[in-house]
Amino acid sequence: MNQTIYDVVIVGAGPAGGQAARNLSKKGHKVLLVEKYKDFGENDFSSAGMTLEPLKEFDLPNTIIGSYWNDIEIQCSEKKYSWKSSTKKGVVLDFKKLRQFLADDSINNGAEVLMGHKYLSKKVSKDLVTLSILNTFSSTIIEVKTKLVIDATGPLRKVMYDDKEEQPQMVLGSGTEYVIKVEQEVYDRFKNKLVFFLGHKWAIKGYSWIFPMENRILKVGAGKTHIKSVDQEETNATTKKITEKIIEEYIQSKEFSIIDKHGGILRYSQGIKDLFYKNKVIAIGDSVSAINPRGGEGIRYAMQTADLASLYIQKYLKTEIEDFYGYRKKWRRKKLLKWRLSEFSARRMYSRYTDKQIENRIKFFHQKFDIDDMIDSLFNFKYNQLFIRVVQLMLLKLTYFIKGQKF
Ligand SMILES: Cc1cc2nc3c(=O)[nH]c(=O)nc-3n(C[C@H](O)[C@H](O)[C@H](O)COP(=O)(O)OP(=O)(O)OC[C@H]3O[C@@H](n4cnc5c(N)ncnc54)[C@H](O)[C@@H]3O)c2cc1C
């Protein structure tokens, strides 16, 4: 039994948990960060592509960057569309190094980090929460006491909901990714750009991708939404197959080696109906559906929920007044509409459109959008430009119709 009473125990050292530990330890709180894996290399599952803004927003060092990208390419079943830039537009992070950095920074601020420790259960009393945690090195169970516990376990929401407790209805998805080492000339074809695949030839109910990492290393993967049923094995097999098809038939590297294969799941509640706080447990990151439902970008939003929640946690630790309602309300006000629109667009693109419809849509974006418009649409979910262009197109169609001409 650890005799220390922590201000906060954070379960899960992903981007959300690591960022919360960093924030709260910096403010002088007694923080413990608990992660079930012994090493961040064991669950290095995220492609971690993003724009440049999060580097500044979270004061992240260059040492965690795998590569920069300037261009975006969308390969449909038939044609390829490119948006080019002469300057850097984003990064592909080294996901392992990102989480290691957040944990190390927290330790530098005075936090404790327990790797290889798995949260099992909680008991909540009037003033404290007692957590049972399995030390996976020694297979012993330790008990830890804390004033507040943060659920940062990602899509599983392990702390907020006990094993048998019912969770809100979730939409499910999954992804497979291979990290491969290729010949220099092959890498040179894919460096400096993010390649996305849409349509039924190179993706299944989702999209696939090739992201560059450091010299000669590529991340190749496929993600799939499961609108109706989930047969995890069948789905993983299919995202795995499509990833291998891209490596063999699209990249066509003659001598590649596989450095790592990994996968992960996505589970979010439509309309962000999650519990954000209950009975001394506050949830952040994918545990409150922070991930964007269209592109599956979740790192920036996981870290944003950590920043927002940290403000409410600090207030609670000062006043002991349980007022977390504003945390949920503010987050939903900021993201709900954008996430709903993202979901609407994802459902059409991934599940309903034919190859021809996808091709036409991307062709339209290619004619009307420059790279910054694309980044706004793909990463910042700013739909106003898109909305204006669609209205313009409808007006044009109407004019043709009134004149009795064919559009
Ligand atoms: C294949 C794939 C590709 C992706 N690509 C991108 C991308 O390009 N860009 C992007 O922004 N996002 C991407 N994402 C999404 C992004 O990785 C997640 O949204 C983000 O990692 C969520 O952060 P989190 O901290 O909330 O949860 P997680 O990163 O899932 O972290 C949760 C942590 O909790 C730990 N944990 C779970 N249960 C316990 C327990 N019982 N005890 C102790 N620890 C526990 C887990 O081991 C894990 O380390 C991708 C996701 C997948 C699956």
The ligand as an SDF file (V2000), in Angstrom:
LIG
                    3D

 53 58  0  0  0  0  0  0  0  0999 V2000
   -4.2550    3.4320  -36.7170 C   0  0  0  0  0  0  0  0  0  0  0  0
   -4.4760    4.8030  -36.1200 C   0  0  0  0  0  0  0  0  0  0  0  0
   -3.9520    5.9110  -36.7600 C   0  0  0  0  0  0  0  0  0  0  0  0
   -4.1490    7.1960  -36.2220 C   0  0  0  0  0  0  0  0  0  0  0  0
   -3.6220    8.2850  -36.8590 N   0  0  0  0  0  0  0  0  0  0  0  0
   -3.7490    9.5300  -36.3380 C   0  0  0  0  0  0  0  0  0  0  0  0
   -3.1600   10.6570  -36.9710 C   0  0  0  0  0  0  0  0  0  0  0  0
   -2.5410   10.5470  -38.0370 O   0  0  0  0  0  0  0  0  0  0  0  0
   -3.2900   11.8760  -36.3670 N   0  0  0  0  0  0  0  0  0  0  0  0
   -3.9790   12.0360  -35.1960 C   0  0  0  0  0  0  0  0  0  0  0  0
   -4.0650   13.1710  -34.6810 O   0  0  0  0  0  0  0  0  0  0  0  0
   -4.5650   10.9770  -34.5840 N   0  0  0  0  0  0  0  0  0  0  0  0
   -4.4720    9.7330  -35.1180 C   0  0  0  0  0  0  0  0  0  0  0  0
   -5.0580    8.6540  -34.5000 N   0  0  0  0  0  0  0  0  0  0  0  0
   -5.8730    8.8840  -33.2960 C   0  0  0  0  0  0  0  0  0  0  0  0
   -5.0170    9.1980  -32.0750 C   0  0  0  0  0  0  0  0  0  0  0  0
   -3.9190    8.3240  -31.9910 O   0  0  0  0  0  0  0  0  0  0  0  0
   -5.8740    9.0900  -30.8150 C   0  0  0  0  0  0  0  0  0  0  0  0
   -7.0330    9.8640  -30.9820 O   0  0  0  0  0  0  0  0  0  0  0  0
   -5.1070    9.5860  -29.5920 C   0  0  0  0  0  0  0  0  0  0  0  0
   -3.9820    8.7550  -29.3660 O   0  0  0  0  0  0  0  0  0  0  0  0
   -6.0100    9.6070  -28.3700 C   0  0  0  0  0  0  0  0  0  0  0  0
   -5.2600    9.9310  -27.2310 O   0  0  0  0  0  0  0  0  0  0  0  0
   -5.7240    9.4720  -25.7810 P   0  0  0  0  0  0  0  0  0  0  0  0
   -4.6260    9.8830  -24.8750 O   0  0  0  0  0  0  0  0  0  0  0  0
   -7.1040    9.9420  -25.5150 O   0  0  0  0  0  0  0  0  0  0  0  0
   -5.8200    7.8830  -25.8550 O   0  0  0  0  0  0  0  0  0  0  0  0
   -4.7150    6.7910  -26.2060 P   0  0  0  0  0  0  0  0  0  0  0  0
   -3.6720    7.3460  -27.0670 O   0  0  0  0  0  0  0  0  0  0  0  0
   -5.4800    5.5990  -26.6510 O   0  0  0  0  0  0  0  0  0  0  0  0
   -4.0330    6.4790  -24.8050 O   0  0  0  0  0  0  0  0  0  0  0  0
   -4.6660    5.7100  -23.8150 C   0  0  0  0  0  0  0  0  0  0  0  0
   -3.5820    5.0820  -22.9520 C   0  0  0  0  0  0  0  0  0  0  0  0
   -4.2110    4.4320  -21.8490 O   0  0  0  0  0  0  0  0  0  0  0  0
   -3.5260    3.2150  -21.6090 C   0  0  0  0  0  0  0  0  0  0  0  0
   -4.4480    2.3310  -20.8700 N   0  0  0  0  0  0  0  0  0  0  0  0
   -5.5850    1.7570  -21.3150 C   0  0  0  0  0  0  0  0  0  0  0  0
   -6.1480    0.9960  -20.3410 N   0  0  0  0  0  0  0  0  0  0  0  0
   -5.3390    1.1190  -19.2670 C   0  0  0  0  0  0  0  0  0  0  0  0
   -5.3670    0.5440  -17.9450 C   0  0  0  0  0  0  0  0  0  0  0  0
   -6.3460   -0.2860  -17.5650 N   0  0  0  0  0  0  0  0  0  0  0  0
   -4.3850    0.8790  -17.0910 N   0  0  0  0  0  0  0  0  0  0  0  0
   -3.3720    1.7130  -17.4570 C   0  0  0  0  0  0  0  0  0  0  0  0
   -3.2710    2.2430  -18.6970 N   0  0  0  0  0  0  0  0  0  0  0  0
   -4.2510    1.9560  -19.5940 C   0  0  0  0  0  0  0  0  0  0  0  0
   -3.2120    2.7240  -23.0200 C   0  0  0  0  0  0  0  0  0  0  0  0
   -2.1820    1.7540  -22.9960 O   0  0  0  0  0  0  0  0  0  0  0  0
   -2.7930    4.0130  -23.6980 C   0  0  0  0  0  0  0  0  0  0  0  0
   -1.4210    4.2730  -23.5800 O   0  0  0  0  0  0  0  0  0  0  0  0
   -4.8890    7.3660  -35.0150 C   0  0  0  0  0  0  0  0  0  0  0  0
   -5.4200    6.2460  -34.3750 C   0  0  0  0  0  0  0  0  0  0  0  0
   -5.2150    4.9700  -34.9080 C   0  0  0  0  0  0  0  0  0  0  0  0
   -5.7930    3.7940  -34.2080 C   0  0  0  0  0  0  0  0  0  0  0  0
  1  2  1  0
  2  3  1  0
  2 52  2  0
  3  4  2  0
  4  5  1  0
  4 50  1  0
  5  6  2  0
  6  7  1  0
  6 13  1  0
  7  8  2  0
  7  9  1  0
  9 10  1  0
 10 11  2  0
 10 12  1  0
 12 13  2  0
 13 14  1  0
 14 15  1  0
 14 50  1  0
 15 16  1  0
 16 17  1  0
 16 18  1  0
 18 19  1  0
 18 20  1  0
 20 21  1  0
 20 22  1  0
 22 23  1  0
 23 24  1  0
 24 25  2  0
 24 26  1  0
 24 27  1  0
 27 28  1  0
 28 29  2  0
 28 30  1  0
 28 31  1  0
 31 32  1  0
 32 33  1  0
 33 34  1  0
 33 48  1  0
 34 35  1  0
 35 36  1  0
 35 46  1  0
 36 37  1  0
 36 45  1  0
 37 38  2  0
 38 39  1  0
 39 40  1  0
 39 45  2  0
 40 41  1  0
 40 42  2  0
 42 43  1  0
 43 44  2  0
 44 45  1  0
 46 47  1  0
 46 48  1  0
 48 49  1  0
 50 51  2  0
 51 52  1  0
 52 53  1  0
M  END
$$$$
